């Protein structure tokens, strides 16, 4: 399995990632034209610092034809760039205005609703970005509308997006308030999840991209429902818990809410994340193309668990425990050699091309 993961990972890096880098350069050029200095800085930072979100979102393009992959990567890049830009606008401007967060995130609801009229997303702020966010919305609308079976997937994409927007409106509130509101809002996402795991489940765009992957190739409403069930809430929770796992030290420094830090004891977190990951892996069995989605989950896990932040925070043993739960053995020299000598350097190379 490890050799298969590495082989497909090479294909992704060589054939898919260059397309993502090209799309991000195009979006960066648009962001650089924003007149407002603060908004321009946040737009550019969201691309430079979070480009790996786009990379990860494109993972299923590994299994698409050249033409399909081009369309899929563009959709992922545009929509995820909007998501990351909004996260920066809510996270890095010193605001705790829930109504502002909700107004901004109306753009994502509109982005997955082809034909929806644009709204005044910056109405709670003194200025705007001159149409940059609106352009991401209209581009997303066009790309979603072009999916062969978008009507079948649309209700599920809308559900995931509404949940995401609700999380963003609450998680950026002031400390204590944000925990209480998230506990109330996400405590019943799934009987098998704690409130912070349920909240994490609502923070991932991977279900949206899995549904887009299915709709691009043609799927029935029943098949779209199966994808939704397979990805939400466990795959999505696993994704975000991994993201928070590697950001523990950084979030503590900045006083940001970290859902992994919500486990009652720090040593409970790896087992909790592993449990979520195992359930996510089992739920993928319901899909006809389960092998592709298992690859996406394992590649995602391997990526996070070999990031430099793992070594910096001395989390190597915990990362091995989490990875082993989904069938990735990080102890094998072959995998660690490949990830450090080929996969990670190539990923970092393409990341640097965004800055050129």
PAPANU-682899 format. One record per residue (C-alpha): residue number from 1; x, y, z; chain. Coordinates in nm, 2 decimals, padded with zeros to 4 digits. Example, Ala and Ser with C-alpha at 12.3 -4.5 7.8 and 13.67 -1.06 7.14 Angstrom:
BEGIN
pt nr=1	east=01.23	north=-00.45	up=00.78	kette=A
pt nr=2	east=01.37	north=-00.11	up=00.71	kette=A
//
This chain:
BEGIN
pt nr=1	east=00.00	north=00.00	up=00.00	kette=A
pt nr=2	east=00.28	north=00.24	up=00.09	kette=A
pt nr=3	east=00.44	north=00.19	up=-00.25	kette=A
pt nr=4	east=00.11	north=00.25	up=-00.42	kette=A
pt nr=5	east=00.06	north=00.57	up=-00.22	kette=A
pt nr=6	east=00.41	north=00.69	up=-00.32	kette=A
pt nr=7	east=00.36	north=00.61	up=-00.69	kette=A
pt nr=8	east=00.03	north=00.79	up=-00.71	kette=A
pt nr=9	east=00.18	north=01.07	up=-00.51	kette=A
pt nr=10	east=00.45	north=01.12	up=-00.77	kette=A
pt nr=11	east=00.18	north=01.12	up=-01.04	kette=A
pt nr=12	east=-00.01	north=01.39	up=-00.85	kette=A
pt nr=13	east=00.30	north=01.61	up=-00.80	kette=A
pt nr=14	east=00.42	north=01.57	up=-01.16	kette=A
pt nr=15	east=00.09	north=01.60	up=-01.35	kette=A
pt nr=16	east=-00.16	north=01.78	up=-01.12	kette=A
pt nr=17	east=00.04	north=02.02	up=-00.91	kette=A
pt nr=18	east=00.18	north=02.22	up=-01.20	kette=A
pt nr=19	east=-00.18	north=02.30	up=-01.30	kette=A
pt nr=20	east=-00.27	north=02.41	up=-00.95	kette=A
pt nr=21	east=00.04	north=02.63	up=-00.94	kette=A
pt nr=22	east=-00.06	north=02.79	up=-01.27	kette=A
pt nr=23	east=-00.41	north=02.87	up=-01.14	kette=A
pt nr=24	east=-00.27	north=03.02	up=-00.82	kette=A
pt nr=25	east=-00.03	north=03.25	up=-01.01	kette=A
pt nr=26	east=-00.33	north=03.37	up=-01.21	kette=A
pt nr=27	east=-00.53	north=03.44	up=-00.89	kette=A
pt nr=28	east=-00.23	north=03.60	up=-00.73	kette=A
pt nr=29	east=-00.21	north=03.85	up=-01.01	kette=A
pt nr=30	east=-00.57	north=03.94	up=-00.96	kette=A
pt nr=31	east=-00.52	north=03.98	up=-00.58	kette=A
pt nr=32	east=-00.22	north=04.21	up=-00.64	kette=A
pt nr=33	east=-00.45	north=04.45	up=-00.82	kette=A
pt nr=34	east=-00.66	north=04.52	up=-00.51	kette=A
pt nr=35	east=-00.64	north=04.89	up=-00.42	kette=A
pt nr=36	east=-00.69	north=04.86	up=-00.05	kette=A
pt nr=37	east=-00.35	north=04.78	up=00.10	kette=A
pt nr=38	east=-00.48	north=04.57	up=00.40	kette=A
pt nr=39	east=-00.72	north=04.37	up=00.19	kette=A
pt nr=40	east=-00.45	north=04.32	up=-00.08	kette=A
pt nr=41	east=-00.21	north=04.20	up=00.18	kette=A
pt nr=42	east=-00.46	north=03.94	up=00.32	kette=A
pt nr=43	east=-00.55	north=03.82	up=-00.03	kette=A
pt nr=44	east=-00.19	north=03.77	up=-00.12	kette=A
pt nr=45	east=-00.11	north=03.61	up=00.22	kette=A
pt nr=46	east=-00.40	north=03.36	up=00.18	kette=A
pt nr=47	east=-00.24	north=03.24	up=-00.15	kette=A
pt nr=48	east=00.12	north=03.24	up=-00.03	kette=A
pt nr=49	east=00.06	north=03.08	up=00.31	kette=A
pt nr=50	east=-00.23	north=02.84	up=00.23	kette=A
pt nr=51	east=-00.15	north=02.72	up=-00.11	kette=A
pt nr=52	east=-00.13	north=02.37	up=00.02	kette=A
pt nr=53	east=-00.51	north=02.38	up=00.08	kette=A
pt nr=54	east=-00.55	north=02.41	up=-00.29	kette=A
pt nr=55	east=-00.30	north=02.14	up=-00.35	kette=A
pt nr=56	east=-00.48	north=01.90	up=-00.12	kette=A
pt nr=57	east=-00.82	north=01.99	up=-00.26	kette=A
pt nr=58	east=-00.69	north=01.88	up=-00.61	kette=A
pt nr=59	east=-00.58	north=01.53	up=-00.50	kette=A
pt nr=60	east=-00.87	north=01.35	up=-00.67	kette=A
pt nr=61	east=-00.76	north=01.51	up=-01.00	kette=A
pt nr=62	east=-00.49	north=01.23	up=-01.00	kette=A
pt nr=63	east=-00.77	north=01.00	up=-01.14	kette=A
pt nr=64	east=-00.90	north=01.23	up=-01.41	kette=A
pt nr=65	east=-00.82	north=01.27	up=-01.78	kette=A
pt nr=66	east=-00.62	north=01.57	up=-01.88	kette=A
pt nr=67	east=-00.92	north=01.78	up=-01.98	kette=A
pt nr=68	east=-01.12	north=01.69	up=-01.67	kette=A
pt nr=69	east=-00.83	north=01.75	up=-01.44	kette=A
pt nr=70	east=-00.78	north=02.10	up=-01.59	kette=A
pt nr=71	east=-01.14	north=02.19	up=-01.52	kette=A
pt nr=72	east=-01.14	north=02.03	up=-01.17	kette=A
pt nr=73	east=-00.82	north=02.20	up=-01.06	kette=A
pt nr=74	east=-00.95	north=02.54	up=-01.17	kette=A
pt nr=75	east=-01.27	north=02.49	up=-00.97	kette=A
pt nr=76	east=-01.07	north=02.39	up=-00.66	kette=A
pt nr=77	east=-00.83	north=02.67	up=-00.69	kette=A
pt nr=78	east=-01.09	north=02.94	up=-00.73	kette=A
pt nr=79	east=-01.33	north=02.82	up=-00.46	kette=A
pt nr=80	east=-01.05	north=02.73	up=-00.21	kette=A
pt nr=81	east=-00.88	north=03.07	up=-00.27	kette=A
pt nr=82	east=-01.21	north=03.24	up=-00.18	kette=A
pt nr=83	east=-01.24	north=03.02	up=00.14	kette=A
pt nr=84	east=-00.88	north=03.10	up=00.25	kette=A
pt nr=85	east=-00.92	north=03.47	up=00.17	kette=A
pt nr=86	east=-01.23	north=03.49	up=00.39	kette=A
pt nr=87	east=-01.06	north=03.31	up=00.67	kette=A
pt nr=88	east=-00.78	north=03.57	up=00.67	kette=A
pt nr=89	east=-01.03	north=03.85	up=00.67	kette=A
pt nr=90	east=-01.20	north=03.71	up=00.97	kette=A
pt nr=91	east=-00.89	north=03.59	up=01.15	kette=A
pt nr=92	east=-00.63	north=03.86	up=01.11	kette=A
pt nr=93	east=-00.81	north=04.20	up=01.13	kette=A
pt nr=94	east=-00.88	north=04.21	up=01.50	kette=A
pt nr=95	east=-01.25	north=04.20	up=01.46	kette=A
pt nr=96	east=-01.51	north=03.99	up=01.66	kette=A
pt nr=97	east=-01.81	north=04.11	up=01.46	kette=A
pt nr=98	east=-02.03	north=03.81	up=01.39	kette=A
pt nr=99	east=-02.25	north=04.00	up=01.15	kette=A
pt nr=100	east=-01.95	north=04.10	up=00.95	kette=A
pt nr=101	east=-01.83	north=03.73	up=00.93	kette=A
pt nr=102	east=-02.18	north=03.63	up=00.82	kette=A
pt nr=103	east=-02.20	north=03.90	up=00.55	kette=A
pt nr=104	east=-01.85	north=03.80	up=00.41	kette=A
pt nr=105	east=-01.94	north=03.43	up=00.40	kette=A
pt nr=106	east=-02.26	north=03.49	up=00.21	kette=A
pt nr=107	east=-02.01	north=03.50	up=-00.08	kette=A
pt nr=108	east=-01.95	north=03.12	up=-00.04	kette=A
pt nr=109	east=-02.32	north=03.04	up=-00.04	kette=A
pt nr=110	east=-02.35	north=03.24	up=-00.37	kette=A
pt nr=111	east=-02.04	north=03.08	up=-00.51	kette=A
pt nr=112	east=-02.20	north=02.74	up=-00.50	kette=A
pt nr=113	east=-02.54	north=02.87	up=-00.63	kette=A
pt nr=114	east=-02.51	north=02.94	up=-01.00	kette=A
pt nr=115	east=-02.72	north=03.23	up=-01.10	kette=A
pt nr=116	east=-02.74	north=03.38	up=-00.75	kette=A
pt nr=117	east=-02.71	north=03.76	up=-00.76	kette=A
pt nr=118	east=-02.40	north=03.91	up=-00.59	kette=A
pt nr=119	east=-02.45	north=04.08	up=-00.25	kette=A
pt nr=120	east=-02.27	north=04.35	up=-00.07	kette=A
pt nr=121	east=-02.03	north=04.12	up=00.11	kette=A
pt nr=122	east=-01.82	north=04.40	up=00.27	kette=A
pt nr=123	east=-02.13	north=04.60	up=00.39	kette=A
pt nr=124	east=-02.01	north=04.57	up=00.76	kette=A
pt nr=125	east=-01.67	north=04.72	up=00.67	kette=A
pt nr=126	east=-01.56	north=05.07	up=00.57	kette=A
pt nr=127	east=-01.42	north=04.96	up=00.23	kette=A
pt nr=128	east=-01.40	north=04.67	up=-00.01	kette=A
pt nr=129	east=-01.16	north=04.49	up=-00.24	kette=A
pt nr=130	east=-01.28	north=04.64	up=-00.57	kette=A
pt nr=131	east=-01.45	north=04.33	up=-00.69	kette=A
pt nr=132	east=-01.18	north=04.06	up=-00.62	kette=A
pt nr=133	east=-01.41	north=03.85	up=-00.40	kette=A
pt nr=134	east=-01.70	north=03.90	up=-00.63	kette=A
pt nr=135	east=-01.49	north=03.77	up=-00.92	kette=A
pt nr=136	east=-01.41	north=03.46	up=-00.72	kette=A
pt nr=137	east=-01.78	north=03.41	up=-00.67	kette=A
pt nr=138	east=-01.88	north=03.45	up=-01.03	kette=A
pt nr=139	east=-01.59	north=03.23	up=-01.15	kette=A
pt nr=140	east=-01.70	north=02.96	up=-00.90	kette=A
pt nr=141	east=-02.06	north=02.98	up=-01.01	kette=A
pt nr=142	east=-01.96	north=02.92	up=-01.37	kette=A
pt nr=143	east=-01.73	north=02.63	up=-01.28	kette=A
pt nr=144	east=-01.99	north=02.46	up=-01.06	kette=A
pt nr=145	east=-02.26	north=02.51	up=-01.32	kette=A
pt nr=146	east=-02.05	north=02.34	up=-01.58	kette=A
pt nr=147	east=-02.03	north=02.01	up=-01.38	kette=A
pt nr=148	east=-02.21	north=01.74	up=-01.57	kette=A
pt nr=149	east=-02.43	north=01.63	up=-01.28	kette=A
pt nr=150	east=-02.42	north=01.95	up=-01.07	kette=A
pt nr=151	east=-02.80	north=01.94	up=-01.00	kette=A
pt nr=152	east=-02.76	north=01.60	up=-00.84	kette=A
pt nr=153	east=-02.48	north=01.72	up=-00.61	kette=A
pt nr=154	east=-02.60	north=02.07	up=-00.55	kette=A
pt nr=155	east=-02.81	north=02.01	up=-00.24	kette=A
pt nr=156	east=-02.52	north=01.84	up=-00.07	kette=A
pt nr=157	east=-02.27	north=02.10	up=-00.17	kette=A
pt nr=158	east=-02.51	north=02.36	up=-00.03	kette=A
pt nr=159	east=-02.54	north=02.18	up=00.30	kette=A
pt nr=160	east=-02.16	north=02.15	up=00.34	kette=A
pt nr=161	east=-02.12	north=02.52	up=00.25	kette=A
pt nr=162	east=-02.38	north=02.63	up=00.50	kette=A
pt nr=163	east=-02.22	north=02.44	up=00.77	kette=A
pt nr=164	east=-01.88	north=02.58	up=00.68	kette=A
pt nr=165	east=-02.01	north=02.94	up=00.69	kette=A
pt nr=166	east=-02.18	north=02.88	up=01.03	kette=A
pt nr=167	east=-01.85	north=02.76	up=01.17	kette=A
pt nr=168	east=-01.66	north=03.06	up=01.04	kette=A
pt nr=169	east=-01.92	north=03.30	up=01.19	kette=A
pt nr=170	east=-01.86	north=03.14	up=01.54	kette=A
pt nr=171	east=-01.50	north=03.03	up=01.56	kette=A
pt nr=172	east=-01.36	north=03.38	up=01.51	kette=A
pt nr=173	east=-01.55	north=03.53	up=01.80	kette=A
pt nr=174	east=-01.38	north=03.63	up=02.12	kette=A
pt nr=175	east=-01.24	north=03.36	up=02.35	kette=A
pt nr=176	east=-01.48	north=03.17	up=02.58	kette=A
pt nr=177	east=-01.78	north=03.30	up=02.37	kette=A
pt nr=178	east=-01.65	north=03.11	up=02.06	kette=A
pt nr=179	east=-01.61	north=02.78	up=02.25	kette=A
pt nr=180	east=-01.96	north=02.81	up=02.40	kette=A
pt nr=181	east=-02.12	north=02.90	up=02.07	kette=A
pt nr=182	east=-01.94	north=02.62	up=01.89	kette=A
pt nr=183	east=-02.04	north=02.37	up=02.16	kette=A
pt nr=184	east=-02.40	north=02.47	up=02.12	kette=A
pt nr=185	east=-02.40	north=02.47	up=01.74	kette=A
pt nr=186	east=-02.19	north=02.15	up=01.67	kette=A
pt nr=187	east=-02.25	north=01.93	up=01.97	kette=A
pt nr=188	east=-02.51	north=01.71	up=01.78	kette=A
pt nr=189	east=-02.34	north=01.68	up=01.44	kette=A
pt nr=190	east=-02.29	north=01.30	up=01.50	kette=A
pt nr=191	east=-02.35	north=01.08	up=01.80	kette=A
pt nr=192	east=-02.00	north=00.95	up=01.77	kette=A
pt nr=193	east=-01.83	north=01.29	up=01.77	kette=A
pt nr=194	east=-01.75	north=01.53	up=02.06	kette=A
pt nr=195	east=-01.85	north=01.89	up=02.00	kette=A
pt nr=196	east=-01.51	north=02.00	up=01.89	kette=A
pt nr=197	east=-01.49	north=01.71	up=01.65	kette=A
pt nr=198	east=-01.83	north=01.80	up=01.51	kette=A
pt nr=199	east=-01.71	north=02.16	up=01.47	kette=A
pt nr=200	east=-01.40	north=02.04	up=01.29	kette=A
pt nr=201	east=-01.62	north=01.83	up=01.05	kette=A
pt nr=202	east=-01.79	north=02.15	up=00.94	kette=A
pt nr=203	east=-01.46	north=02.32	up=00.86	kette=A
pt nr=204	east=-01.34	north=02.12	up=00.56	kette=A
pt nr=205	east=-01.40	north=02.18	up=00.19	kette=A
pt nr=206	east=-01.30	north=01.82	up=00.10	kette=A
pt nr=207	east=-01.66	north=01.70	up=00.09	kette=A
pt nr=208	east=-01.74	north=01.98	up=-00.16	kette=A
pt nr=209	east=-01.45	north=01.88	up=-00.38	kette=A
pt nr=210	east=-01.54	north=01.51	up=-00.36	kette=A
pt nr=211	east=-01.89	north=01.60	up=-00.47	kette=A
pt nr=212	east=-01.75	north=01.81	up=-00.75	kette=A
pt nr=213	east=-01.53	north=01.51	up=-00.85	kette=A
pt nr=214	east=-01.84	north=01.29	up=-00.87	kette=A
pt nr=215	east=-02.05	north=01.55	up=-01.05	kette=A
pt nr=216	east=-01.78	north=01.62	up=-01.31	kette=A
pt nr=217	east=-01.78	north=01.26	up=-01.42	kette=A
pt nr=218	east=-02.16	north=01.22	up=-01.40	kette=A
pt nr=219	east=-02.34	north=01.09	up=-01.09	kette=A
pt nr=220	east=-02.70	north=01.03	up=-00.98	kette=A
pt nr=221	east=-02.86	north=01.20	up=-00.68	kette=A
pt nr=222	east=-02.82	north=00.87	up=-00.49	kette=A
pt nr=223	east=-02.45	north=00.85	up=-00.57	kette=A
pt nr=224	east=-02.41	north=01.21	up=-00.46	kette=A
pt nr=225	east=-02.58	north=01.13	up=-00.14	kette=A
pt nr=226	east=-02.34	north=00.84	up=-00.09	kette=A
pt nr=227	east=-02.04	north=01.07	up=-00.14	kette=A
pt nr=228	east=-02.18	north=01.32	up=00.11	kette=A
pt nr=229	east=-02.23	north=01.04	up=00.37	kette=A
pt nr=230	east=-01.88	north=00.91	up=00.31	kette=A
pt nr=231	east=-01.71	north=01.24	up=00.35	kette=A
pt nr=232	east=-01.92	north=01.41	up=00.61	kette=A
pt nr=233	east=-01.87	north=01.42	up=00.90	kette=A
pt nr=234	east=-01.58	north=01.18	up=00.95	kette=A
pt nr=235	east=-01.35	north=01.24	up=00.66	kette=A
pt nr=236	east=-01.40	north=01.62	up=00.70	kette=A
pt nr=237	east=-01.34	north=01.60	up=01.07	kette=A
pt nr=238	east=-01.02	north=01.40	up=01.02	kette=A
pt nr=239	east=-00.90	north=01.66	up=00.77	kette=A
pt nr=240	east=-00.94	north=01.95	up=01.00	kette=A
pt nr=241	east=-00.82	north=01.78	up=01.31	kette=A
pt nr=242	east=-00.50	north=01.70	up=01.13	kette=A
pt nr=243	east=-00.47	north=02.06	up=01.02	kette=A
pt nr=244	east=-00.52	north=02.18	up=01.38	kette=A
pt nr=245	east=-00.28	north=01.90	up=01.51	kette=A
pt nr=246	east=00.02	north=02.05	up=01.33	kette=A
pt nr=247	east=-00.08	north=02.41	up=01.42	kette=A
pt nr=248	east=-00.11	north=02.35	up=01.80	kette=A
pt nr=249	east=00.19	north=02.56	up=01.89	kette=A
pt nr=250	east=00.12	north=02.84	up=01.64	kette=A
pt nr=251	east=-00.25	north=02.87	up=01.75	kette=A
pt nr=252	east=-00.14	north=02.89	up=02.11	kette=A
pt nr=253	east=00.09	north=03.17	up=02.04	kette=A
pt nr=254	east=-00.18	north=03.37	up=01.86	kette=A
pt nr=255	east=-00.46	north=03.28	up=02.10	kette=A
pt nr=256	east=-00.67	north=03.11	up=01.83	kette=A
pt nr=257	east=-00.92	north=02.84	up=01.89	kette=A
pt nr=258	east=-00.77	north=02.50	up=01.82	kette=A
pt nr=259	east=-01.01	north=02.20	up=01.82	kette=A
pt nr=260	east=-00.73	north=01.95	up=01.90	kette=A
pt nr=261	east=-00.65	north=02.15	up=02.21	kette=A
pt nr=262	east=-01.01	north=02.08	up=02.32	kette=A
pt nr=263	east=-00.94	north=01.72	up=02.41	kette=A
pt nr=264	east=-00.96	north=01.68	up=02.79	kette=A
pt nr=265	east=-00.59	north=01.58	up=02.81	kette=A
pt nr=266	east=-00.32	north=01.64	up=02.55	kette=A
pt nr=267	east=-00.24	north=01.27	up=02.53	kette=A
pt nr=268	east=-00.60	north=01.19	up=02.44	kette=A
pt nr=269	east=-00.58	north=01.38	up=02.11	kette=A
pt nr=270	east=-00.38	north=01.13	up=01.90	kette=A
pt nr=271	east=-00.62	north=00.85	up=01.99	kette=A
pt nr=272	east=-00.92	north=01.07	up=01.93	kette=A
pt nr=273	east=-00.79	north=01.18	up=01.58	kette=A
pt nr=274	east=-00.70	north=00.82	up=01.50	kette=A
pt nr=275	east=-01.05	north=00.70	up=01.59	kette=A
pt nr=276	east=-01.21	north=00.96	up=01.36	kette=A
pt nr=277	east=-00.97	north=00.87	up=01.08	kette=A
pt nr=278	east=-01.05	north=00.50	up=01.11	kette=A
pt nr=279	east=-01.42	north=00.56	up=01.09	kette=A
pt nr=280	east=-01.36	north=00.79	up=00.79	kette=A
pt nr=281	east=-01.17	north=00.51	up=00.62	kette=A
pt nr=282	east=-01.44	north=00.26	up=00.68	kette=A
pt nr=283	east=-01.72	north=00.49	up=00.55	kette=A
pt nr=284	east=-01.54	north=00.52	up=00.22	kette=A
pt nr=285	east=-01.61	north=00.15	up=00.16	kette=A
pt nr=286	east=-01.97	north=00.24	up=00.05	kette=A
pt nr=287	east=-01.84	north=00.42	up=-00.26	kette=A
pt nr=288	east=-01.80	north=00.24	up=-00.59	kette=A
pt nr=289	east=-01.46	north=00.40	up=-00.64	kette=A
pt nr=290	east=-01.35	north=00.37	up=-00.28	kette=A
pt nr=291	east=-00.99	north=00.30	up=-00.37	kette=A
pt nr=292	east=-00.96	north=00.66	up=-00.51	kette=A
pt nr=293	east=-01.10	north=00.81	up=-00.20	kette=A
pt nr=294	east=-00.89	north=00.59	up=00.03	kette=A
pt nr=295	east=-00.59	north=00.72	up=-00.16	kette=A
pt nr=296	east=-00.70	north=01.08	up=-00.10	kette=A
pt nr=297	east=-00.75	north=01.02	up=00.27	kette=A
pt nr=298	east=-00.42	north=00.84	up=00.32	kette=A
pt nr=299	east=-00.22	north=01.09	up=00.11	kette=A
pt nr=300	east=-00.38	north=01.37	up=00.31	kette=A
pt nr=301	east=-00.28	north=01.20	up=00.63	kette=A
pt nr=302	east=00.07	north=01.13	up=00.51	kette=A
pt nr=303	east=00.12	north=01.49	up=00.40	kette=A
pt nr=304	east=00.02	north=01.64	up=00.74	kette=A
pt nr=305	east=00.21	north=01.38	up=00.94	kette=A
pt nr=306	east=00.54	north=01.45	up=00.76	kette=A
pt nr=307	east=00.52	north=01.83	up=00.78	kette=A
pt nr=308	east=00.81	north=02.00	up=00.94	kette=A
pt nr=309	east=00.59	north=02.12	up=01.22	kette=A
pt nr=310	east=00.57	north=01.77	up=01.34	kette=A
pt nr=311	east=00.94	north=01.76	up=01.41	kette=A
pt nr=312	east=00.94	north=02.11	up=01.55	kette=A
pt nr=313	east=00.68	north=02.02	up=01.81	kette=A
pt nr=314	east=00.82	north=01.67	up=01.89	kette=A
pt nr=315	east=00.50	north=01.51	up=01.77	kette=A
pt nr=316	east=00.65	north=01.23	up=01.57	kette=A
pt nr=317	east=00.53	north=00.95	up=01.79	kette=A
pt nr=318	east=00.17	north=01.09	up=01.79	kette=A
pt nr=319	east=00.18	north=01.14	up=01.41	kette=A
pt nr=320	east=00.28	north=00.77	up=01.37	kette=A
pt nr=321	east=-00.01	north=00.66	up=01.58	kette=A
pt nr=322	east=-00.25	north=00.87	up=01.38	kette=A
pt nr=323	east=-00.11	north=00.76	up=01.04	kette=A
pt nr=324	east=-00.11	north=00.39	up=01.14	kette=A
pt nr=325	east=-00.48	north=00.40	up=01.22	kette=A
pt nr=326	east=-00.55	north=00.47	up=00.85	kette=A
pt nr=327	east=-00.29	north=00.23	up=00.71	kette=A
pt nr=328	east=00.01	north=00.46	up=00.66	kette=A
pt nr=329	east=00.32	north=00.33	up=00.83	kette=A
pt nr=330	east=00.55	north=00.63	up=00.87	kette=A
pt nr=331	east=00.82	north=00.41	up=01.03	kette=A
pt nr=332	east=00.91	north=00.25	up=00.70	kette=A
pt nr=333	east=01.23	north=00.40	up=00.57	kette=A
pt nr=334	east=01.09	north=00.38	up=00.21	kette=A
pt nr=335	east=00.80	north=00.61	up=00.29	kette=A
pt nr=336	east=01.00	north=00.86	up=00.50	kette=A
pt nr=337	east=01.27	north=00.87	up=00.24	kette=A
pt nr=338	east=01.03	north=00.93	up=-00.05	kette=A
pt nr=339	east=00.83	north=01.20	up=00.14	kette=A
pt nr=340	east=01.14	north=01.39	up=00.25	kette=A
pt nr=341	east=01.36	north=01.34	up=-00.06	kette=A
pt nr=342	east=01.09	north=01.36	up=-00.34	kette=A
pt nr=343	east=00.74	north=01.44	up=-00.23	kette=A
pt nr=344	east=00.80	north=01.73	up=00.01	kette=A
pt nr=345	east=01.08	north=01.90	up=-00.20	kette=A
pt nr=346	east=00.86	north=01.89	up=-00.51	kette=A
pt nr=347	east=00.56	north=02.03	up=-00.31	kette=A
pt nr=348	east=00.78	north=02.31	up=-00.17	kette=A
pt nr=349	east=00.92	north=02.38	up=-00.52	kette=A
pt nr=350	east=00.57	north=02.44	up=-00.66	kette=A
pt nr=351	east=00.47	north=02.64	up=-00.36	kette=A
pt nr=352	east=00.76	north=02.88	up=-00.43	kette=A
pt nr=353	east=00.64	north=02.92	up=-00.79	kette=A
pt nr=354	east=00.34	north=03.11	up=-00.65	kette=A
pt nr=355	east=00.58	north=03.38	up=-00.53	kette=A
pt nr=356	east=00.74	north=03.43	up=-00.87	kette=A
//
